[in-house]
Amino acid sequence: MKNIYVVTHTQSVHHIENKVGGWYDTGLTPQGEAEANATAERLASLVGSAKPDIFSSDLLRASETAGFIAERFGATVELMPDLREMSYGKAEGRPQEWLDARQIPAPDDNRLDHRGGIEDGETRREFAERVYRATNAIIERPCETQIIVTHGFALTFVIAAWIGMPIDAAGAVSFPARPGSITHLRLDDYRRNRSVLRLADASHLEGSHAVEGNAAPEARR
């Protein structure tokens, strides 16, 4: 039995500044730190006595979230750049309105290779390929309990990789999540089914003001 818990990083400075995230590297706000603590406690109740391996995007908002989780478990964190959020190139760190005014929606006939009007940003295919690569490398590790800390849009491709969705079919898929959410993936020993037992659960953060709802721009994640 393998259990993987995928966490979206908690509130970051670029959220409250309404700036484009991507690879723009801001840390957690005080609220984000409190949410990371609450997320760590929730994970401890889910994981129980198991000793998890913990993996994280190397961007500060994710690695700081992972640090709170690792401290709770007395574990270390392996940083993986492939778990980063989608890159928005020269738009990163600019006001969200700057990107909104320039972004071009993807055409239905080729959503994977569209750059959105930002010539140095990643395509969805490039983004998916590296997140798939990281996810598959983690799955192959022998540890039966794993925690992945990543970003709101990257979560979509962690799940897509987990369920075996071909990248060519991932042009329109989306699993929205707010900061600090937990998704529980399980591989059973008998049928070898890859289940999604819990999707983007943030019930442990009830009462906390959400900066990003499900309809928030992907660039802010």
Accessible surface in RSA format (square Angstrom, percent):
REM  Atomic radii and reference values for relative SASA: ProtOr
REM  Chains: A
REM  Algorithm: Lee & Richards
REM  Probe-radius: 1.40
REM  Slices: 20
REM RES _ NUM      All-atoms   Total-Side   Main-Chain    Non-polar    All polar
REM                ABS   REL    ABS   REL    ABS   REL    ABS   REL    ABS   REL
RES MET A   1    85.95  44.5  73.30  48.5  12.64  30.1  74.71  63.5  11.24  14.9
RES LYS A   2    19.76   9.6  19.09  11.7   0.67   1.6  19.09  17.2   0.67   0.7
RES ASN A   3    22.83  15.7  22.83  22.1   0.00   0.0   0.26   0.6  22.57  21.8
RES ILE A   4     0.71   0.4   0.71   0.5   0.00   0.0   0.71   0.5   0.00   0.0
RES TYR A   5     8.48   4.0   8.48   4.8   0.00   0.0   0.20   0.2   8.28  10.2
RES VAL A   6     0.25   0.2   0.00   0.0   0.25   0.6   0.00   0.0   0.25   0.7
RES VAL A   7     0.00   0.0   0.00   0.0   0.00   0.0   0.00   0.0   0.00   0.0
RES THR A   8     1.75   1.2   1.75   1.8   0.00   0.0   1.75   2.3   0.00   0.0
RES HIS A   9     3.77   2.1   2.93   2.0   0.84   2.1   1.11   1.1   2.66   3.1
RES THR A  10     0.00   0.0   0.00   0.0   0.00   0.0   0.00   0.0   0.00   0.0
RES GLN A  11     9.65   5.4   9.65   7.1   0.00   0.0   1.58   3.4   8.07   6.1
RES SER A  12     0.00   0.0   0.00   0.0   0.00   0.0   0.00   0.0   0.00   0.0
RES VAL A  13    46.90  30.9  46.90  42.5   0.00   0.0  46.90  40.8   0.00   0.0
RES HIS A  14     0.00   0.0   0.00   0.0   0.00   0.0   0.00   0.0   0.00   0.0
RES HIS A  15     2.91   1.6   0.00   0.0   2.91   7.4   0.00   0.0   2.91   3.4
RES ILE A  16   106.32  60.5  71.58  53.3  34.75  83.7  77.28  55.6  29.05  78.8
RES GLU A  17    79.79  45.8  55.59  42.1  24.20  57.6  27.75  53.7  52.04  42.5
RES ASN A  18    54.39  37.5  53.76  52.0   0.63   1.5  24.48  58.9  29.91  28.9
RES LYS A  19    59.31  28.9  59.31  36.4   0.00   0.0  22.95  20.7  36.37  38.7
RES VAL A  20     0.00   0.0   0.00   0.0   0.00   0.0   0.00   0.0   0.00   0.0
RES GLY A  21     0.00   0.0   0.00   N/A   0.00   0.0   0.00   0.0   0.00   0.0
RES GLY A  22     0.00   0.0   0.00   N/A   0.00   0.0   0.00   0.0   0.00   0.0
RES TRP A  23    94.20  37.8  82.11  39.7  12.09  28.4  82.29  43.9  11.91  19.3
RES TYR A  24    65.95  30.8  60.17  34.2   5.78  15.0  44.80  33.7  21.15  26.1
RES ASP A  25    78.63  55.1  53.88  53.6  24.75  58.5  22.06  51.9  56.57  56.4
RES THR A  26    15.34  10.9  11.40  11.6   3.94   9.4  15.34  20.6   0.00   0.0
RES GLY A  27    12.51  15.4   0.00   N/A  12.51  15.4   6.90  18.9   5.62  12.6
RES LEU A  28    15.83   8.8   0.03   0.0  15.80  39.7   0.03   0.0  15.80  42.5
RES THR A  29     6.03   4.3   4.76   4.8   1.27   3.0   6.03   8.1   0.00   0.0
RES PRO A  30   115.11  83.9 108.19  98.6   6.91  25.1 109.04  90.0   6.07  37.7
RES GLN A  31    57.36  32.1  48.49  35.4   8.87  21.1  30.45  64.8  26.91  20.4
RES GLY A  32     0.00   0.0   0.00   N/A   0.00   0.0   0.00   0.0   0.00   0.0
RES GLU A  33    76.90  44.1  76.68  58.0   0.22   0.5   8.29  16.0  68.61  56.0
RES ALA A  34    63.22  58.1  50.96  78.6  12.26  27.9  57.75  81.3   5.47  14.5
RES GLU A  35     6.00   3.4   4.70   3.6   1.30   3.1   5.35  10.3   0.65   0.5
RES ALA A  36     0.00   0.0   0.00   0.0   0.00   0.0   0.00   0.0   0.00   0.0
RES ASN A  37    78.66  54.2  78.33  75.7   0.33   0.8  17.67  42.5  60.99  59.0
RES ALA A  38    34.82  32.0  25.29  39.0   9.53  21.7  32.22  45.4   2.60   6.9
RES THR A  39     0.00   0.0   0.00   0.0   0.00   0.0   0.00   0.0   0.00   0.0
RES ALA A  40     1.82   1.7   1.82   2.8   0.00   0.0   1.82   2.6   0.00   0.0
RES GLU A  41    93.87  53.9  88.17  66.7   5.70  13.6  45.10  87.2  48.77  39.8
RES ARG A  42    71.32  29.9  66.41  33.9   4.91  11.7  16.46  22.5  54.86  33.2
RES LEU A  43     0.00   0.0   0.00   0.0   0.00   0.0   0.00   0.0   0.00   0.0
RES ALA A  44    12.97  11.9   7.31  11.3   5.67  12.9   7.35  10.4   5.62  14.9
RES SER A  45    77.97  65.9  40.05  53.4  37.92  87.4  50.30 107.1  27.67  38.8
RES LEU A  46    44.11  24.6  19.45  13.9  24.66  62.0  21.83  15.3  22.28  59.9
RES VAL A  47    16.54  10.9   0.01   0.0  16.53  39.8   2.45   2.1  14.09  38.2
RES GLY A  48    47.95  59.1   0.00   N/A  47.95  59.1  33.83  92.8  14.12  31.6
RES SER A  49   124.77 105.4  82.66 110.3  42.11  97.0  56.46 120.2  68.30  95.7
RES ALA A  50    40.37  37.1  23.59  36.4  16.78  38.2  34.39  48.4   5.98  15.8
RES LYS A  51   128.62  62.7 113.37  69.6  15.24  36.3  94.35  84.9  34.27  36.5
RES PRO A  52     3.26   2.4   0.00   0.0   3.26  11.9   0.00   0.0   3.26  20.3
RES ASP A  53    57.84  40.5  54.33  54.1   3.50   8.3  10.71  25.2  47.12  47.0
RES ILE A  54     4.29   2.4   0.00   0.0   4.29  10.3   0.00   0.0   4.29  11.6
RES PHE A  55     2.42   1.2   2.42   1.5   0.00   0.0   2.42   1.5   0.00   0.0
RES SER A  56     0.00   0.0   0.00   0.0   0.00   0.0   0.00   0.0   0.00   0.0
RES SER A  57     0.00   0.0   0.00   0.0   0.00   0.0   0.00   0.0   0.00   0.0
RES ASP A  58    40.49  28.4  24.31  24.2  16.18  38.3   8.58  20.2  31.91  31.8
RES LEU A  59     3.56   2.0   3.52   2.5   0.04   0.1   3.56   2.5   0.00   0.0
RES LEU A  60    74.72  41.6  73.97  52.9   0.75   1.9  74.63  52.4   0.09   0.2
RES ARG A  61     0.00   0.0   0.00   0.0   0.00   0.0   0.00   0.0   0.00   0.0
RES ALA A  62     0.00   0.0   0.00   0.0   0.00   0.0   0.00   0.0   0.00   0.0
RES SER A  63    24.91  21.0  17.41  23.2   7.50  17.3  10.28  21.9  14.64  20.5
RES GLU A  64    59.20  34.0  51.32  38.8   7.87  18.7  28.47  55.1  30.73  25.1
RES THR A  65     0.00   0.0   0.00   0.0   0.00   0.0   0.00   0.0   0.00   0.0
RES ALA A  66     0.00   0.0   0.00   0.0   0.00   0.0   0.00   0.0   0.00   0.0
RES GLY A  67    32.83  40.5   0.00   N/A  32.83  40.5  27.47  75.4   5.36  12.0
RES PHE A  68    51.90  26.0  47.09  29.2   4.82  12.5  48.06  29.1   3.84  11.0
RES ILE A  69     0.00   0.0   0.00   0.0   0.00   0.0   0.00   0.0   0.00   0.0
RES ALA A  70     6.59   6.1   6.56  10.1   0.03   0.1   6.56   9.2   0.03   0.1
RES GLU A  71   141.93  81.5 117.50  88.9  24.43  58.2  51.56  99.7  90.37  73.8
RES ARG A  72   110.35  46.3  91.00  46.4  19.36  46.1  26.28  35.9  84.08  51.0
RES PHE A  73    27.01  13.5  10.14   6.3  16.87  43.9  16.06   9.7  10.95  31.3
RES GLY A  74    60.93  75.1   0.00   N/A  60.93  75.1  38.16 104.7  22.77  51.0
RES ALA A  75    23.06  21.2   3.93   6.1  19.13  43.5   8.43  11.9  14.63  38.8
RES THR A  76   120.04  85.4 108.62 110.1  11.42  27.2  79.87 107.3  40.17  60.7
RES VAL A  77    43.81  28.8  16.74  15.2  27.08  65.2  17.37  15.1  26.44  71.7
RES GLU A  78    71.89  41.3  64.98  49.2   6.92  16.5  36.43  70.5  35.47  29.0
RES LEU A  79    89.53  49.9  68.63  49.1  20.90  52.6  68.63  48.2  20.90  56.3
RES MET A  80    25.80  13.4  24.38  16.1   1.42   3.4  25.80  21.9   0.00   0.0
RES PRO A  81    78.08  56.9  76.03  69.3   2.06   7.5  76.33  63.0   1.76  10.9
RES ASP A  82    35.27  24.7  34.44  34.3   0.82   1.9   4.24  10.0  31.02  30.9
RES LEU A  83     0.00   0.0   0.00   0.0   0.00   0.0   0.00   0.0   0.00   0.0
RES ARG A  84    54.26  22.8  54.26  27.7   0.00   0.0   3.03   4.1  51.22  31.0
RES GLU A  85     0.11   0.1   0.11   0.1   0.00   0.0   0.11   0.2   0.00   0.0
RES MET A  86    21.68  11.2  21.68  14.3   0.00   0.0  19.36  16.5   2.32   3.1
RES SER A  87    11.19   9.5  10.27  13.7   0.92   2.1   2.15   4.6   9.05  12.7
RES TYR A  88    12.68   5.9  11.89   6.8   0.79   2.1  10.69   8.0   1.98   2.4
RES GLY A  89    17.01  21.0   0.00   N/A  17.01  21.0  10.82  29.7   6.19  13.9
RES LYS A  90    95.29  46.5  77.48  47.5  17.81  42.4  50.59  45.5  44.70  47.6
RES ALA A  91     0.00   0.0   0.00   0.0   0.00   0.0   0.00   0.0   0.00   0.0
RES GLU A  92    40.17  23.1  21.30  16.1  18.87  44.9   6.14  11.9  34.03  27.8
RES GLY A  93    17.60  21.7   0.00   N/A  17.60  21.7   5.46  15.0  12.15  27.2
RES ARG A  94    97.62  41.0  95.65  48.8   1.97   4.7  17.46  23.9  80.16  48.6
RES PRO A  95    70.70  51.5  70.14  63.9   0.56   2.0  70.70  58.4   0.00   0.0
RES GLN A  96     6.45   3.6   6.45   4.7   0.00   0.0   5.17  11.0   1.28   1.0
RES GLU A  97   104.53  60.0  99.56  75.3   4.97  11.8  65.88 127.4  38.64  31.6
RES TRP A  98    47.74  19.2  41.08  19.9   6.66  15.6  39.12  20.9   8.63  14.0
RES LEU A  99     0.04   0.0   0.04   0.0   0.00   0.0   0.04   0.0   0.00   0.0
RES ASP A 100    80.79  56.6  57.48  57.2  23.31  55.1  29.25  68.8  51.54  51.4
RES ALA A 101    84.67  77.9  40.88  63.1  43.79  99.6  52.94  74.5  31.74  84.1
RES ARG A 102   107.92  45.3  95.02  48.4  12.90  30.7  35.68  48.8  72.25  43.8
RES GLN A 103    77.51  43.3  59.84  43.7  17.67  42.1  15.52  33.0  61.99  47.0
RES ILE A 104    99.72  56.7  97.30  72.5   2.42   5.8  97.85  70.5   1.87   5.1
RES PRO A 105   117.92  85.9  98.86  90.1  19.06  69.3 110.07  90.9   7.85  48.8
RES ALA A 106    28.21  25.9  11.65  18.0  16.56  37.7  11.65  16.4  16.56  43.9
RES PRO A 107    62.57  45.6  51.21  46.7  11.36  41.3  62.57  51.7   0.00   0.0
RES ASP A 108   136.88  95.9 107.19 106.7  29.69  70.2  37.18  87.5  99.70  99.4
RES ASP A 109   132.52  92.8  92.12  91.7  40.40  95.5  51.35 120.9  81.16  80.9
RES ASN A 110    66.01  45.5  59.78  57.8   6.22  15.0  23.23  55.9  42.78  41.3
RES ARG A 111    75.36  31.6  67.49  34.4   7.87  18.7  15.16  20.7  60.20  36.5
RES LEU A 112    11.91   6.6  11.51   8.2   0.40   1.0  11.51   8.1   0.40   1.1
RES ASP A 113    63.84  44.7  46.84  46.6  17.01  40.2  22.03  51.8  41.81  41.7
RES HIS A 114    45.11  24.7  32.73  22.8  12.38  31.7  26.67  27.5  18.45  21.5
RES ARG A 115    97.61  41.0  85.59  43.6  12.01  28.6  27.86  38.1  69.74  42.3
RES GLY A 116     7.60   9.4   0.00   N/A   7.60   9.4   6.87  18.8   0.73   1.6
RES GLY A 117    38.15  47.0   0.00   N/A  38.15  47.0  15.80  43.4  22.35  50.1
RES ILE A 118     4.85   2.8   4.68   3.5   0.17   0.4   4.68   3.4   0.17   0.5
RES GLU A 119   119.66  68.7 100.88  76.3  18.78  44.7  67.18 129.9  52.48  42.8
RES ASP A 120    81.17  56.9  54.94  54.7  26.23  62.0  40.65  95.7  40.51  40.4
RES GLY A 121     5.30   6.5   0.00   N/A   5.30   6.5   3.19   8.7   2.11   4.7
RES GLU A 122    27.00  15.5  22.60  17.1   4.40  10.5  14.55  28.1  12.46  10.2
RES THR A 123     6.98   5.0   6.98   7.1   0.00   0.0   5.88   7.9   1.10   1.7
RES ARG A 124    23.19   9.7  22.94  11.7   0.25   0.6   3.71   5.1  19.48  11.8
RES ARG A 125    68.27  28.7  68.27  34.8   0.00   0.0  25.08  34.3  43.19  26.2
RES GLU A 126    68.21  39.2  62.60  47.4   5.62  13.4  32.51  62.9  35.71  29.2
RES PHE A 127     0.00   0.0   0.00   0.0   0.00   0.0   0.00   0.0   0.00   0.0
RES ALA A 128     0.00   0.0   0.00   0.0   0.00   0.0   0.00   0.0   0.00   0.0
RES GLU A 129    77.52  44.5  72.66  55.0   4.86  11.6  18.63  36.0  58.89  48.1
RES ARG A 130    18.92   7.9  18.86   9.6   0.05   0.1  18.86  25.8   0.05   0.0
RES VAL A 131     0.00   0.0   0.00   0.0   0.00   0.0   0.00   0.0   0.00   0.0
RES TYR A 132    21.10   9.9  21.10  12.0   0.00   0.0  21.10  15.9   0.00   0.0
RES ARG A 133   138.68  58.2 128.53  65.5  10.15  24.2  72.93  99.7  65.75  39.8
RES ALA A 134     1.34   1.2   0.00   0.0   1.34   3.0   1.34   1.9   0.00   0.0
RES THR A 135     0.87   0.6   0.87   0.9   0.00   0.0   0.87   1.2   0.00   0.0
RES ASN A 136    59.71  41.2  59.16  57.2   0.55   1.3  18.56  44.7  41.15  39.8
RES ALA A 137    41.13  37.8  34.11  52.6   7.02  16.0  37.87  53.3   3.27   8.7
RES ILE A 138     0.46   0.3   0.29   0.2   0.17   0.4   0.44   0.3   0.03   0.1
RES ILE A 139    15.65   8.9  10.82   8.1   4.83  11.6  10.82   7.8   4.83  13.1
RES GLU A 140   142.35  81.7 110.22  83.4  32.14  76.5  47.03  91.0  95.32  77.8
RES ARG A 141    85.49  35.9  82.44  42.0   3.05   7.3  26.70  36.5  58.79  35.6
RES PRO A 142   124.86  91.0  98.36  89.7  26.50  96.3 109.34  90.3  15.52  96.4
RES CYS A 143    29.30  22.2  17.87  19.9  11.43  26.9  17.79  45.1  11.51  12.4
RES GLU A 144   109.41  62.8 105.39  79.7   4.02   9.6  31.87  61.7  77.54  63.3
RES THR A 145    15.25  10.8  14.37  14.6   0.88   2.1   3.09   4.1  12.16  18.4
RES GLN A 146     0.00   0.0   0.00   0.0   0.00   0.0   0.00   0.0   0.00   0.0
RES ILE A 147     0.00   0.0   0.00   0.0   0.00   0.0   0.00   0.0   0.00   0.0
RES ILE A 148     0.25   0.1   0.25   0.2   0.00   0.0   0.25   0.2   0.00   0.0
RES VAL A 149     0.00   0.0   0.00   0.0   0.00   0.0   0.00   0.0   0.00   0.0
RES THR A 150     0.00   0.0   0.00   0.0   0.00   0.0   0.00   0.0   0.00   0.0
RES HIS A 151     0.00   0.0   0.00   0.0   0.00   0.0   0.00   0.0   0.00   0.0
RES GLY A 152     5.80   7.1   0.00   N/A   5.80   7.1   3.90  10.7   1.90   4.3
RES PHE A 153     1.99   1.0   1.99   1.2   0.00   0.0   1.99   1.2   0.00   0.0
RES ALA A 154     0.00   0.0   0.00   0.0   0.00   0.0   0.00   0.0   0.00   0.0
RES LEU A 155     0.38   0.2   0.38   0.3   0.00   0.0   0.38   0.3   0.00   0.0
RES THR A 156     0.94   0.7   0.94   1.0   0.00   0.0   0.00   0.0   0.94   1.4
RES PHE A 157     0.00   0.0   0.00   0.0   0.00   0.0   0.00   0.0   0.00   0.0
RES VAL A 158     0.08   0.1   0.08   0.1   0.00   0.0   0.08   0.1   0.00   0.0
RES ILE A 159     1.70   1.0   1.70   1.3   0.00   0.0   1.70   1.2   0.00   0.0
RES ALA A 160     0.00   0.0   0.00   0.0   0.00   0.0   0.00   0.0   0.00   0.0
RES ALA A 161     5.59   5.1   0.00   0.0   5.59  12.7   0.97   1.4   4.62  12.2
RES TRP A 162     0.13   0.1   0.13   0.1   0.00   0.0   0.13   0.1   0.00   0.0
RES ILE A 163    77.64  44.2  46.67  34.8  30.98  74.7  49.16  35.4  28.49  77.3
RES GLY A 164    54.25  66.9   0.00   N/A  54.25  66.9  31.65  86.9  22.60  50.6
RES MET A 165    44.22  22.9  37.20  24.6   7.03  16.7  42.57  36.2   1.66   2.2
RES PRO A 166    89.25  65.0  78.19  71.3  11.05  40.2  89.25  73.7   0.00   0.0
RES ILE A 167    37.78  21.5  32.46  24.2   5.33  12.8  32.46  23.4   5.33  14.5
RES ASP A 168   109.26  76.5  85.38  85.0  23.88  56.5  32.12  75.6  77.14  76.9
RES ALA A 169    63.57  58.5  36.00  55.6  27.58  62.7  45.78  64.5  17.79  47.1
RES ALA A 170     0.00   0.0   0.00   0.0   0.00   0.0   0.00   0.0   0.00   0.0
RES GLY A 171    10.16  12.5   0.00   N/A  10.16  12.5   8.28  22.7   1.88   4.2
RES ALA A 172    74.28  68.3  50.45  77.9  23.83  54.2  50.81  71.6  23.48  62.2
RES VAL A 173    25.32  16.7  15.32  13.9  10.00  24.1  23.56  20.5   1.76   4.8
RES SER A 174    54.19  45.8  33.34  44.5  20.85  48.0  24.82  52.9  29.37  41.1
RES PHE A 175    44.19  22.1  43.35  26.8   0.84   2.2  43.97  26.7   0.22   0.6
RES PRO A 176    54.56  39.8  47.16  43.0   7.39  26.9  47.26  39.0   7.30  45.4
RES ALA A 177     2.73   2.5   0.00   0.0   2.73   6.2   1.02   1.4   1.71   4.5
RES ARG A 178    36.19  15.2  34.83  17.8   1.36   3.2  24.69  33.7  11.50   7.0
RES PRO A 179     4.79   3.5   2.25   2.0   2.54   9.2   4.27   3.5   0.51   3.2
RES GLY A 180     0.00   0.0   0.00   N/A   0.00   0.0   0.00   0.0   0.00   0.0
RES SER A 181     0.22   0.2   0.22   0.3   0.00   0.0   0.00   0.0   0.22   0.3
RES ILE A 182     1.27   0.7   1.27   0.9   0.00   0.0   1.27   0.9   0.00   0.0
RES THR A 183     0.07   0.1   0.07   0.1   0.00   0.0   0.00   0.0   0.07   0.1
RES HIS A 184    12.19   6.7  12.19   8.5   0.00   0.0   8.57   8.8   3.62   4.2
RES LEU A 185     0.74   0.4   0.74   0.5   0.00   0.0   0.74   0.5   0.00   0.0
RES ARG A 186    79.18  33.2  78.98  40.3   0.20   0.5   9.69  13.2  69.49  42.1
RES LEU A 187    17.36   9.7  17.36  12.4   0.00   0.0  17.36  12.2   0.00   0.0
RES ASP A 188    33.30  23.3  33.10  32.9   0.20   0.5  25.21  59.3   8.09   8.1
RES ASP A 189    90.08  63.1  72.09  71.7  17.99  42.6  34.77  81.8  55.31  55.2
RES TYR A 190   185.64  86.7 161.07  91.6  24.58  63.9 117.96  88.6  67.69  83.4
RES ARG A 191   170.93  71.8 145.99  74.4  24.94  59.4  38.20  52.2 132.73  80.4
RES ARG A 192   137.21  57.6 122.17  62.3  15.05  35.8  53.57  73.2  83.65  50.7
RES ASN A 193    73.98  51.0  70.26  67.9   3.72   8.9  15.61  37.6  58.37  56.4
RES ARG A 194    96.80  40.6  74.74  38.1  22.05  52.5  19.98  27.3  76.81  46.6
RES SER A 195    39.49  33.4  33.08  44.2   6.41  14.8  14.81  31.5  24.68  34.6
RES VAL A 196    58.39  38.4  28.43  25.7  29.96  72.2  28.43  24.7  29.96  81.3
RES LEU A 197    90.46  50.4  55.19  39.5  35.28  88.7  58.31  40.9  32.16  86.5
RES ARG A 198    62.31  26.2  56.26  28.7   6.05  14.4  15.41  21.1  46.90  28.4
RES LEU A 199    86.97  48.4  63.36  45.3  23.61  59.4  63.36  44.5  23.61  63.5
RES ALA A 200    22.40  20.6   7.92  12.2  14.48  32.9   7.92  11.2  14.48  38.4
RES ASP A 201    30.83  21.6  25.04  24.9   5.79  13.7  13.57  31.9  17.26  17.2
RES ALA A 202    20.32  18.7   9.97  15.4  10.35  23.5  11.24  15.8   9.08  24.1
RES SER A 203    56.71  47.9  41.12  54.9  15.59  35.9  33.27  70.9  23.44  32.8
RES HIS A 204    39.20  21.4   8.36   5.8  30.85  78.9  20.48  21.1  18.73  21.8
RES LEU A 205     6.79   3.8   2.42   1.7   4.36  11.0   6.05   4.3   0.73   2.0
RES GLU A 206   144.02  82.7 109.23  82.6  34.79  82.8  46.39  89.7  97.62  79.7
RES GLY A 207    90.27 111.3   0.00   N/A  90.27 111.3  45.52 124.9  44.75 100.2
RES SER A 208    35.56  30.0  15.12  20.2  20.44  47.1  23.27  49.6  12.29  17.2
RES HIS A 209   138.23  75.5 125.71  87.4  12.52  32.0  90.33  93.1  47.90  55.7
RES ALA A 210    41.32  38.0  25.25  39.0  16.06  36.5  25.25  35.6  16.06  42.6
RES VAL A 211    35.87  23.6  15.70  14.2  20.17  48.6  18.40  16.0  17.47  47.4
RES GLU A 212     5.00   2.9   5.00   3.8   0.00   0.0   0.46   0.9   4.54   3.7
RES GLY A 213    39.51  48.7   0.00   N/A  39.51  48.7  31.10  85.4   8.41  18.8
RES ASN A 214   101.69  70.1  85.94  83.0  15.76  37.9  23.54  56.7  78.15  75.5
RES ALA A 215   104.55  96.1  69.33 107.0  35.22  80.1  79.66 112.2  24.89  65.9
RES ALA A 216    17.10  15.7   3.39   5.2  13.71  31.2   9.85  13.9   7.25  19.2
RES PRO A 217    51.98  37.9  41.48  37.8  10.50  38.2  51.94  42.9   0.04   0.2
RES GLU A 218    61.04  35.0  55.44  41.9   5.60  13.3  18.27  35.3  42.77  34.9
RES ALA A 219     3.64   3.3   2.14   3.3   1.50   3.4   2.14   3.0   1.50   4.0
RES ARG A 220    23.71  10.0  23.71  12.1   0.00   0.0   0.72   1.0  22.99  13.9
RES ARG A 221     9.18   3.9   9.00   4.6   0.18   0.4   1.13   1.5   8.05   4.9
END  Absolute sums over single chains surface
CHAIN  1 A     9406.2       7271.3       2134.9       5010.6       4395.5
END  Absolute sums over all chains
TOTAL          9406.2       7271.3       2134.9       5010.6       4395.5
